[in-house]
């Protein structure tokens, strides 16, 4: 779309002029529902020469194929988001439980310089706690009842940190053995590797939560990834969707064993429901080459 807004009729004419086969009545409904710009995320891979500015579509490209890619992405996002929330909750629970029992005499251990790095404790209130205190009724009520306390205890406060904030908190724990203990719940013994996996899952979770396109999503990963056999060839760099799903499935198997295999099966069925052209694009973009 250029510098000026266009009407639905003009958008339909643009798509047809570039070689997309469509039913005008259906196209009108799709464009009003999804929008021309977002539809472009899914029609882009069907172009003869993506990126050259001509936007010409391959022979045989129709709106059904483009919508197939869109609906694949939508179903995948819904499925992955649900699974990622399970892993996020499980990780949060492990950190709260193990940290709070390791430091039973310090209910606010997450901001105690005996147990956490100084740079973390010094910025915690400004970066995280003021937001929590202002937005969460549970925390406000706690301070109304306990006016002399600077923070609510870990089992209240840490429930309201984001996944990214929980990963950062984990990284800033001073006791390496405590961090290893938490990582071993997921059959990983190397703390740096565990953090790399968590950050990849955080990026995928954020992409799902904010409606990003997933079929060509990539996550940057630093450090080794040897604990997951299928990802052992990766050492930093960028992971495509298949590698991310392998990491996700691995974590899921440690928490809810049958669900790891079920996740892979559901994603495979999503692939097989697509037509030949859409499936070809998905193979190229996702790394699922044999589906």
PyMOL commands that set and color helices and strands:
alter all, ss='L'
color gray80, all
select helices_A, chain A and resi 8-17+24-33+36-46+63-102+109-111+118-135+137-145+154-160+163-172+176-184+191-209+229-231+241-255+257-272+276-286
alter helices_A, ss='H'
color red, helices_A
select strands_A, chain A and resi 219-224+235-239
alter strands_A, ss='S'
color yellow, strands_A
deselect
rebuild
show_as cartoon
